[in-house]
Amino acid sequence: MTRPLIDAMTRQIKQIHRNTLVVTGDLTDEQLALQPGIKAPPIGWHLWHVGRWSDRLQASLASRSSAPDLHPGERWVVEDLAASWGLTSADLGWLQSGIGMEIETAVIVAQLGSNVLGAYARQSFAAVEAAVGSLEDSDLLQKRPQFYPQLLVTEDGAYQSGRHEQSSMLDDIHYHLVHT
């Protein structure tokens, strides 16, 4: 069976992940923690944020798949990574995703370093790639429950009600890749 939509989506996601890891892979802990401006989150925060959204996407997709080897739920939640990293859920912004997070907390996240942040991103990336790979094109055509529990309005506009959660997630991942 051919899966042109899934195959294209998989290629795009893998390319985003490769680019993210290439850009951040050789950075030192100090470079990951650098802030480009007083109100701008450090690069390390962006690495965590893209990994965090990948984790959310893989959990959403895995819950709809019959593939037995997919990660059950968000690794972030299942393993309580916020607590194990010394962070509080309340400080991590909307859906513990970094959206609306105070800049001081973003700096703390970035200071976790390349080993911690890189491992989380790589594991989240591998999990979402497996979850996307488990889909069929017909899965993309089915209406899904709204990913966002409320309408999120940003400076760029608003996430439209009724959008497929996968497209919203991919938009967010792509946005952070090209703006990092």
NUVEX-402935 format. One record per atom (N, C-alpha, C): x negated, y, z negated. Coordinates in nm, 4 decimals, always signed. Layout:
# residues N
X  Y  Z $
...
# end
This chain:
# residues 180
-0.0847  -0.1174  +0.0000 $
+0.0000  +0.0000  +0.0000 $
-0.0895  +0.1240  +0.0000 $
-0.0598  +0.2177  +0.0850 $
-0.1370  +0.3418  +0.0882 $
-0.0781  +0.4398  -0.0119 $
-0.1656  +0.5199  -0.0679 $
-0.1262  +0.6195  -0.1676 $
-0.1920  +0.7531  -0.1342 $
-0.1537  +0.8175  -0.0253 $
-0.2246  +0.9398  +0.0141 $
-0.2180  +1.0521  -0.0895 $
-0.1043  +1.0702  -0.1553 $
-0.0938  +1.1767  -0.2551 $
-0.1806  +1.1468  -0.3774 $
-0.1703  +1.0243  -0.4277 $
-0.2500  +0.9847  -0.5450 $
-0.3983  +0.9882  -0.5109 $
-0.4338  +0.9381  -0.3944 $
-0.5749  +0.9375  -0.3554 $
-0.6295  +1.0795  -0.3455 $
-0.5517  +1.1708  -0.2884 $
-0.5950  +1.3104  -0.2783 $
-0.6062  +1.3737  -0.4165 $
-0.5091  +1.3451  -0.5016 $
-0.5105  +1.3989  -0.6374 $
-0.6306  +1.3444  -0.7151 $
-0.6568  +1.2154  -0.6993 $
-0.7696  +1.1530  -0.7681 $
-0.9013  +1.2151  -0.7226 $
-0.9167  +1.2341  -0.5925 $
-1.0395  +1.2971  -0.5409 $
-1.0572  +1.4373  -0.5986 $
-0.9492  +1.5144  -0.6021 $
-0.9570  +1.6518  -0.6533 $
-0.9929  +1.6531  -0.8019 $
-0.9286  +1.5692  -0.8791 $
-0.9569  +1.5626  -1.0226 $
-1.1012  +1.5205  -1.0472 $
-1.1470  +1.4190  -0.9763 $
-1.2862  +1.3733  -0.9939 $
-1.3848  +1.4821  -0.9552 $
-1.3548  +1.5575  -0.8505 $
-1.4431  +1.6668  -0.8099 $
-1.4482  +1.7757  -0.9170 $
-1.3325  +1.8096  -0.9742 $
-1.3285  +1.9078  -1.0828 $
-1.4119  +1.8590  -1.2009 $
-1.3976  +1.7326  -1.2345 $
-1.4738  +1.6768  -1.3467 $
-1.6226  +1.6776  -1.3175 $
-1.6606  +1.6330  -1.1983 $
-1.8034  +1.6344  -1.1603 $
-1.8591  +1.7756  -1.1699 $
-1.7875  +1.8719  -1.1130 $
-1.8350  +2.0101  -1.1167 $
-1.8487  +2.0618  -1.2594 $
-1.7504  +2.0315  -1.3422 $
-1.7555  +2.0748  -1.4817 $
-1.8777  +2.0172  -1.5521 $
-1.9024  +1.8884  -1.5318 $
-2.0163  +1.8236  -1.5976 $
-2.1502  +1.8687  -1.5400 $
-2.1542  +1.8968  -1.4105 $
-2.2780  +1.9479  -1.3502 $
-2.3101  +2.0864  -1.4069 $
-2.2089  +2.1724  -1.4154 $
-2.2289  +2.3089  -1.4641 $
-2.2707  +2.3096  -1.6104 $
-2.2152  +2.2211  -1.6904 $
-2.2406  +2.2243  -1.8352 $
-2.3418  +2.1206  -1.8829 $
-2.3728  +2.0223  -1.7991 $
-2.4523  +1.9082  -1.8420 $
-2.5910  +1.9379  -1.8943 $
-2.6580  +2.0360  -1.8375 $
-2.7953  +2.0664  -1.8791 $
-2.8049  +2.1848  -1.9743 $
-2.6905  +2.2374  -2.0153 $
-2.6932  +2.3520  -2.1064 $
-2.7306  +2.3079  -2.2470 $
-2.8060  +2.3904  -2.3137 $
-2.8415  +2.3639  -2.4534 $
-2.7228  +2.3987  -2.5422 $
-2.7302  +2.3558  -2.6656 $
-2.6257  +2.3912  -2.7614 $
-2.6131  +2.5437  -2.7724 $
-2.7259  +2.6122  -2.7701 $
-2.7243  +2.7582  -2.7800 $
-2.6553  +2.8205  -2.6589 $
-2.6821  +2.7676  -2.5394 $
-2.6180  +2.8204  -2.4196 $
-2.4676  +2.7940  -2.4204 $
-2.4263  +2.6769  -2.4679 $
-2.2836  +2.6470  -2.4759 $
-2.2117  +2.7407  -2.5730 $
-2.2828  +2.7886  -2.6742 $
-2.2223  +2.8732  -2.7763 $
-2.2282  +3.0221  -2.7428 $
-2.2968  +3.0591  -2.6350 $
-2.3068  +3.2002  -2.5975 $
-2.1724  +3.2551  -2.5520 $
-2.1424  +3.3751  -2.5971 $
-2.0221  +3.4450  -2.5534 $
-2.0603  +3.5449  -2.4452 $
-1.9959  +3.5391  -2.3291 $
-2.0277  +3.6362  -2.2244 $
-1.9781  +3.7776  -2.2569 $
-1.8875  +3.7892  -2.3499 $
-1.8358  +3.9188  -2.3943 $
-1.7748  +3.9024  -2.5319 $
-1.7520  +4.0119  -2.5997 $
-1.7065  +4.0058  -2.7389 $
-1.5723  +3.9349  -2.7556 $
-1.4856  +3.9415  -2.6542 $
-1.3553  +3.8763  -2.6625 $
-1.3457  +3.7531  -2.5738 $
-1.4562  +3.7129  -2.5154 $
-1.4564  +3.5985  -2.4237 $
-1.5027  +3.4728  -2.4966 $
-1.4313  +3.3621  -2.4774 $
-1.4765  +3.2387  -2.5413 $
-1.6036  +3.1865  -2.4752 $
-1.6868  +3.1183  -2.5515 $
-1.8105  +3.0627  -2.4980 $
-1.7838  +2.9493  -2.3972 $
-1.8847  +2.9175  -2.3199 $
-1.8749  +2.8104  -2.2204 $
-1.8377  +2.6780  -2.2884 $
-1.8920  +2.6522  -2.4047 $
-1.8609  +2.5282  -2.4770 $
-1.7128  +2.5158  -2.5074 $
-1.6485  +2.6288  -2.5367 $
-1.5044  +2.6250  -2.5587 $
-1.4336  +2.5825  -2.4307 $
-1.4765  +2.6357  -2.3168 $
-1.4144  +2.5992  -2.1890 $
-1.4306  +2.4499  -2.1610 $
-1.5464  +2.3949  -2.1939 $
-1.5684  +2.2513  -2.1758 $
-1.4692  +2.1729  -2.2621 $
-1.4544  +2.2117  -2.3876 $
-1.3575  +2.1459  -2.4761 $
-1.2157  +2.1631  -2.4229 $
-1.1807  +2.2838  -2.3810 $
-1.0457  +2.3149  -2.3357 $
-1.0070  +2.2317  -2.2130 $
-1.0960  +2.2192  -2.1164 $
-1.0671  +2.1369  -1.9987 $
-1.0557  +1.9903  -2.0403 $
-1.1421  +1.9467  -2.1306 $
-1.1320  +1.8097  -2.1827 $
-1.0025  +1.7876  -2.2587 $
-0.9614  +1.8876  -2.3351 $
-0.8387  +1.8767  -2.4144 $
-0.7164  +1.8632  -2.3242 $
-0.7087  +1.9440  -2.2184 $
-0.5956  +1.9339  -2.1267 $
-0.6012  +1.8033  -2.0479 $
-0.7196  +1.7551  -2.0176 $
-0.7309  +1.6251  -1.9512 $
-0.6792  +1.5153  -2.0433 $
-0.7095  +1.5265  -2.1723 $
-0.6618  +1.4301  -2.2718 $
-0.5088  +1.4320  -2.2770 $
-0.4495  +1.5505  -2.2777 $
-0.3034  +1.5608  -2.2797 $
-0.2427  +1.4995  -2.1540 $
-0.3032  +1.5270  -2.0389 $
-0.2511  +1.4737  -1.9137 $
-0.2611  +1.3222  -1.9102 $
-0.3748  +1.2674  -1.9522 $
-0.3885  +1.1214  -1.9482 $
-0.2858  +1.0553  -2.0387 $
-0.2586  +1.1138  -2.1536 $
-0.1598  +1.0547  -2.2446 $
-0.0208  +1.0579  -2.1826 $
+0.0104  +1.1666  -2.1176 $
+0.1407  +1.1800  -2.0531 $
+0.1567  +1.0771  -1.9419 $
+0.0541  +1.0626  -1.8605 $
+0.0608  +0.9675  -1.7492 $
+0.0553  +0.8231  -1.7982 $
-0.0304  +0.7960  -1.8967 $
-0.0439  +0.6593  -1.9485 $
+0.0860  +0.6098  -2.0103 $
+0.1627  +0.7013  -2.0687 $
+0.2877  +0.6602  -2.1321 $
+0.3905  +0.6142  -2.0293 $
+0.3695  +0.6462  -1.9034 $
+0.4625  +0.6089  -1.7974 $
+0.4097  +0.4948  -1.7108 $
+0.2938  +0.4440  -1.7460 $
+0.2299  +0.3428  -1.6628 $
+0.2425  +0.2049  -1.7272 $
+0.2410  +0.1049  -1.6434 $
+0.2416  -0.0327  -1.6952 $
+0.1001  -0.0886  -1.7038 $
-0.0001  -0.0096  -1.6663 $
-0.1389  -0.0564  -1.6728 $
-0.1793  -0.0766  -1.8190 $
-0.2250  -0.1957  -1.8570 $
-0.2515  -0.2261  -1.9975 $
-0.3792  -0.1638  -2.0536 $
-0.4710  -0.1202  -1.9685 $
-0.6008  -0.0736  -2.0176 $
-0.6085  +0.0780  -2.0349 $
-0.4970  +0.1475  -2.0267 $
-0.4992  +0.2917  -2.0430 $
-0.4950  +0.3287  -2.1907 $
-0.5573  +0.4423  -2.2236 $
-0.5634  +0.4883  -2.3627 $
-0.4236  +0.5238  -2.4124 $
-0.3843  +0.4719  -2.5281 $
-0.2501  +0.5033  -2.5805 $
-0.2491  +0.6385  -2.6508 $
-0.1786  +0.7328  -2.5973 $
-0.1672  +0.8632  -2.6610 $
-0.2883  +0.9514  -2.6380 $
-0.2803  +1.0721  -2.6926 $
-0.3917  +1.1653  -2.6824 $
-0.5012  +1.1209  -2.7783 $
-0.6195  +1.1058  -2.7293 $
-0.7320  +1.0684  -2.8150 $
-0.7486  +1.1725  -2.9256 $
-0.7277  +1.2997  -2.8901 $
-0.7398  +1.4093  -2.9852 $
-0.6519  +1.3859  -3.1074 $
-0.5296  +1.3373  -3.0851 $
-0.4332  +1.3164  -3.1928 $
-0.4563  +1.1814  -3.2606 $
-0.4697  +1.0751  -3.1801 $
-0.4848  +0.9398  -3.2334 $
-0.6065  +0.9303  -3.3260 $
-0.7170  +0.9918  -3.2867 $
-0.8395  +0.9846  -3.3669 $
-0.8550  +1.1026  -3.4623 $
-0.7568  +1.1922  -3.4656 $
-0.7577  +1.3110  -3.5510 $
-0.8919  +1.3837  -3.5410 $
-0.9297  +1.4140  -3.4172 $
-1.0590  +1.4771  -3.3931 $
-1.0699  +1.6154  -3.4547 $
-0.9591  +1.6887  -3.4610 $
-0.9649  +1.8213  -3.5225 $
-1.0202  +1.8096  -3.6644 $
-0.9643  +1.7207  -3.7433 $
-1.0094  +1.7046  -3.8822 $
-1.1527  +1.6511  -3.8874 $
-1.1845  +1.5549  -3.8020 $
-1.3191  +1.4978  -3.8078 $
-1.4254  +1.5980  -3.7626 $
-1.3848  +1.6994  -3.6878 $
-1.4782  +1.8039  -3.6459 $
-1.4742  +1.9241  -3.7398 $
-1.3964  +1.9154  -3.8490 $
-1.3890  +2.0236  -3.9457 $
-1.2998  +2.1388  -3.9036 $
-1.2049  +2.1112  -3.8150 $
-1.1133  +2.2141  -3.7657 $
-0.9739  +2.1885  -3.8214 $
-0.8937  +2.2922  -3.8297 $
-0.7547  +2.2736  -3.8710 $
-0.6652  +2.2901  -3.7488 $
-0.5647  +2.2063  -3.7408 $
-0.4730  +2.2079  -3.6270 $
-0.4117  +2.3456  -3.6054 $
-0.3785  +2.4124  -3.7127 $
-0.3127  +2.5430  -3.7035 $
-0.4009  +2.6475  -3.6355 $
-0.5318  +2.6297  -3.6431 $
-0.6247  +2.7273  -3.5847 $
-0.6533  +2.7023  -3.4368 $
-0.6024  +2.5929  -3.3820 $
-0.6404  +2.5526  -3.2466 $
-0.5459  +2.6028  -3.1386 $
-0.4512  +2.6868  -3.1756 $
-0.3623  +2.7443  -3.0764 $
-0.2476  +2.6517  -3.0403 $
-0.1762  +2.6927  -2.9380 $
-0.0570  +2.6232  -2.8925 $
-0.0909  +2.4813  -2.8503 $
-0.0199  +2.3833  -2.9039 $
-0.0401  +2.2407  -2.8766 $
-0.1821  +2.1951  -2.9060 $
-0.2497  +2.2650  -2.9961 $
-0.3893  +2.2370  -3.0290 $
-0.4758  +2.2349  -2.9024 $
-0.4435  +2.3241  -2.8090 $
-0.5091  +2.3236  -2.6787 $
-0.6056  +2.4396  -2.6584 $
-0.6095  +2.5332  -2.7509 $
-0.6943  +2.6502  -2.7354 $
-0.6206  +2.7723  -2.6844 $
-0.4994  +2.7551  -2.6320 $
-0.4216  +2.8690  -2.5849 $
-0.3764  +2.9489  -2.7066 $
-0.4149  +3.0758  -2.7106 $
-0.3806  +3.1621  -2.8236 $
-0.4747  +3.1479  -2.9416 $
-0.5802  +3.0712  -2.9262 $
-0.6768  +3.0510  -3.0336 $
-0.7546  +3.1812  -3.0593 $
-0.7819  +3.2089  -3.1848 $
-0.8642  +3.3241  -3.2200 $
-1.0057  +3.3019  -3.1655 $
-1.0699  +3.4080  -3.1238 $
-1.2031  +3.3970  -3.0638 $
-1.3045  +3.3386  -3.1632 $
-1.2857  +3.3679  -3.2915 $
-1.3775  +3.3138  -3.3920 $
-1.3709  +3.1609  -3.3964 $
-1.2522  +3.1060  -3.3794 $
-1.2369  +2.9603  -3.3773 $
-1.2949  +2.9037  -3.2485 $
-1.2788  +2.9738  -3.1374 $
-1.3379  +2.9289  -3.0107 $
-1.4897  +2.9197  -3.0228 $
-1.5494  +3.0135  -3.0935 $
-1.6944  +3.0106  -3.1152 $
-1.7321  +2.8893  -3.1999 $
-1.6537  +2.8607  -3.3029 $
-1.6804  +2.7431  -3.3878 $
-1.6722  +2.6156  -3.3049 $
-1.5709  +2.6054  -3.2193 $
-1.5579  +2.4882  -3.1316 $
-1.6821  +2.4753  -3.0442 $
-1.7254  +2.5847  -2.9834 $
-1.8420  +2.5812  -2.8942 $
-1.9691  +2.5412  -2.9685 $
-1.9764  +2.5752  -3.0967 $
-2.0949  +2.5429  -3.1756 $
-2.1039  +2.3959  -3.2152 $
-2.0016  +2.3173  -3.1800 $
-2.0086  +2.1727  -3.2057 $
-2.1196  +2.1086  -3.1231 $
-2.1578  +2.1710  -3.0146 $
-2.2743  +2.1286  -2.9382 $
-2.2450  +2.0374  -2.8212 $
-2.3471  +2.0193  -2.7410 $
-2.3331  +1.9453  -2.6151 $
-2.3023  +1.7981  -2.6359 $
-2.3574  +1.7354  -2.7381 $
-2.3291  +1.5930  -2.7595 $
-2.1819  +1.5687  -2.7893 $
-2.1267  +1.6446  -2.8822 $
-1.9867  +1.6271  -2.9229 $
-1.8920  +1.6692  -2.8115 $
-1.9116  +1.7896  -2.7592 $
-1.8214  +1.8418  -2.6561 $
-1.8337  +1.7641  -2.5256 $
-1.9555  +1.7294  -2.4878 $
-1.9769  +1.6529  -2.3644 $
-1.9149  +1.5148  -2.3720 $
-1.9301  +1.4489  -2.4858 $
-1.8731  +1.3141  -2.5018 $
-1.7203  +1.3206  -2.4951 $
-1.6607  +1.4196  -2.5625 $
-1.5148  +1.4327  -2.5584 $
-1.4669  +1.4588  -2.4158 $
-1.5340  +1.5491  -2.3459 $
-1.4938  +1.5805  -2.2086 $
-1.5094  +1.4580  -2.1190 $
-1.6224  +1.3894  -2.1253 $
-1.6434  +1.2710  -2.0402 $
-1.5395  +1.1627  -2.0673 $
-1.5079  +1.1386  -2.1940 $
-1.4082  +1.0370  -2.2266 $
-1.2692  +1.0791  -2.1808 $
-1.2356  +1.2061  -2.1970 $
-1.1051  +1.2556  -2.1507 $
-1.0965  +1.2489  -1.9990 $
-1.2045  +1.2848  -1.9311 $
-1.2063  +1.2813  -1.7855 $
-1.1886  +1.1390  -1.7348 $
-1.2613  +1.0453  -1.7939 $
-1.2498  +0.9045  -1.7505 $
-1.1079  +0.8528  -1.7743 $
-1.0491  +0.8897  -1.8879 $
-0.9143  +0.8429  -1.9204 $
-0.8102  +0.8988  -1.8237 $
-0.8200  +1.0268  -1.7889 $
-0.7206  +1.0839  -1.6978 $
-0.7407  +1.0299  -1.5568 $
-0.8645  +1.0054  -1.5176 $
-0.8884  +0.9471  -1.3851 $
-0.8268  +0.8074  -1.3767 $
-0.8390  +0.7290  -1.4832 $
-0.7773  +0.5955  -1.4859 $
-0.6250  +0.6061  -1.4838 $
-0.5711  +0.7014  -1.5592 $
-0.4254  +0.7176  -1.5638 $
-0.3705  +0.7603  -1.4277 $
-0.4367  +0.8561  -1.3639 $
-0.3920  +0.8991  -1.2316 $
-0.4047  +0.7828  -1.1329 $
-0.5125  +0.7077  -1.1428 $
-0.5336  +0.5939  -1.0541 $
-0.4299  +0.4845  -1.0693 $
-0.3594  +0.4831  -1.1814 $
-0.2573  +0.3804  -1.2050 $
-0.1231  +0.4165  -1.1410 $
-0.1116  +0.5367  -1.0882 $
+0.0155  +0.5842  -1.0330 $
+0.0338  +0.5418  -0.8873 $
+0.1551  +0.5514  -0.8442 $
+0.1911  +0.5372  -0.7034 $
+0.2453  +0.6716  -0.6576 $
+0.2420  +0.6963  -0.5277 $
+0.2939  +0.8230  -0.4761 $
+0.4376  +0.8478  -0.5215 $
+0.5173  +0.7433  -0.5281 $
+0.6575  +0.7599  -0.5674 $
+0.6703  +0.8152  -0.7094 $
+0.5705  +0.7907  -0.7952 $
+0.5731  +0.8445  -0.9311 $
+0.5704  +0.9971  -0.9314 $
+0.5059  +1.0558  -0.8319 $
+0.4958  +1.2011  -0.8262 $
+0.6260  +1.2672  -0.7834 $
+0.7131  +1.1890  -0.7242 $
+0.8387  +1.2437  -0.6738 $
+0.9511  +1.2352  -0.7756 $
+0.9267  +1.1678  -0.8868 $
+1.0279  +1.1553  -0.9906 $
+1.0244  +1.2765  -1.0813 $
+1.1408  +1.3250  -1.1170 $
+1.1496  +1.4356  -1.2122 $
+1.1000  +1.3868  -1.3471 $
+1.0149  +1.4625  -1.4089 $
+0.9582  +1.4282  -1.5394 $
+1.0112  +1.5229  -1.6457 $
+1.0100  +1.4780  -1.7689 $
+1.0449  +1.5717  -1.8764 $
+0.9481  +1.6891  -1.8740 $
+0.9939  +1.8031  -1.9162 $
+0.9101  +1.9223  -1.9165 $
+0.7897  +1.8992  -2.0061 $
+0.6709  +1.9241  -1.9545 $
+0.5481  +1.9051  -2.0321 $
+0.5379  +2.0088  -2.1426 $
+0.5715  +2.1315  -2.1071 $
+0.5620  +2.2384  -2.2050 $
+0.6924  +2.2440  -2.2831 $
+0.6867  +2.2420  -2.4165 $
+0.8092  +2.2447  -2.4955 $
+0.8821  +2.3785  -2.4859 $
+0.8181  +2.4788  -2.4345 $
+0.8813  +2.6089  -2.4141 $
+0.8174  +2.6715  -2.2911 $
+0.8767  +2.7743  -2.2399 $
+0.8205  +2.8426  -2.1250 $
+0.7018  +2.9257  -2.1715 $
+0.5867  +2.9013  -2.1126 $
+0.4658  +2.9737  -2.1492 $
+0.4465  +3.0889  -2.0518 $
+0.4468  +3.2088  -2.1034 $
+0.4269  +3.3249  -2.0190 $
+0.2830  +3.3716  -2.0377 $
+0.2128  +3.3875  -1.9267 $
+0.0737  +3.4327  -1.9304 $
+0.0629  +3.5653  -1.8592 $
-0.0558  +3.6231  -1.8612 $
-0.0775  +3.7489  -1.7903 $
-0.0563  +3.7313  -1.6402 $
-0.0788  +3.6109  -1.5905 $
-0.0660  +3.5834  -1.4475 $
+0.0772  +3.5517  -1.4066 $
+0.1694  +3.5417  -1.4999 $
+0.3069  +3.5041  -1.4680 $
+0.3550  +3.4024  -1.5682 $
+0.4401  +3.3124  -1.5237 $
+0.4962  +3.2135  -1.6152 $
+0.4947  +3.0771  -1.5504 $
+0.4780  +2.9750  -1.6323 $
+0.4981  +2.8402  -1.5824 $
+0.6469  +2.8259  -1.5555 $
+0.6796  +2.7813  -1.4393 $
+0.8190  +2.7733  -1.3978 $
+0.8870  +2.6534  -1.4621 $
+1.0062  +2.6732  -1.5085 $
+1.0845  +2.5645  -1.5651 $
+1.1093  +2.4587  -1.4580 $
+1.0925  +2.3331  -1.4939 $
+1.1206  +2.2243  -1.4011 $
+1.0013  +2.1799  -1.3178 $
+0.8859  +2.2427  -1.3329 $
+0.7686  +2.1989  -1.2582 $
+0.7241  +2.0639  -1.3101 $
+0.6650  +1.9857  -1.2247 $
+0.6093  +1.8590  -1.2704 $
+0.4945  +1.8886  -1.3650 $
+0.4885  +1.8145  -1.4737 $
+0.3830  +1.8384  -1.5715 $
+0.2454  +1.8184  -1.5105 $
+0.2318  +1.7262  -1.4171 $
+0.1019  +1.7013  -1.3574 $
+0.0520  +1.8238  -1.2822 $
+0.1386  +1.8904  -1.2079 $
+0.0935  +2.0075  -1.1324 $
+0.0584  +2.1221  -1.2264 $
+0.1323  +2.1398  -1.3345 $
+0.0990  +2.2446  -1.4304 $
-0.0355  +2.2168  -1.4949 $
-0.0598  +2.0919  -1.5311 $
-0.1865  +2.0539  -1.5936 $
-0.3020  +2.0746  -1.4971 $
-0.2854  +2.0312  -1.3722 $
-0.3911  +2.0474  -1.2731 $
-0.4191  +2.1945  -1.2485 $
-0.3146  +2.2767  -1.2458 $
-0.3341  +2.4205  -1.2291 $
-0.4194  +2.4756  -1.3430 $
-0.3912  +2.4339  -1.4660 $
-0.4655  +2.4827  -1.5812 $
-0.6103  +2.4359  -1.5761 $
-0.6314  +2.3093  -1.5455 $
-0.7680  +2.2562  -1.5369 $
-0.8454  +2.3302  -1.4285 $
-0.7842  +2.3476  -1.3128 $
-0.8510  +2.4178  -1.2028 $
-0.8812  +2.5625  -1.2400 $
-0.7867  +2.6315  -1.3042 $
-0.8074  +2.7695  -1.3452 $
-0.9319  +2.7813  -1.4326 $
-0.9447  +2.6923  -1.5310 $
-1.0576  +2.7024  -1.6234 $
-1.1874  +2.6600  -1.5586 $
-1.1822  +2.5725  -1.4621 $
-1.3047  +2.5349  -1.3928 $
-1.3587  +2.6527  -1.3129 $
-1.2741  +2.7202  -1.2378 $
-1.3218  +2.8283  -1.1526 $
-1.3473  +2.9575  -1.2286 $
-1.2977  +2.9685  -1.3527 $
-1.3203  +3.0897  -1.4315 $
-1.4218  +3.0693  -1.5429 $
-1.4928  +2.9583  -1.5410 $
-1.5940  +2.9332  -1.6443 $
-1.7292  +2.9771  -1.5946 $
# end
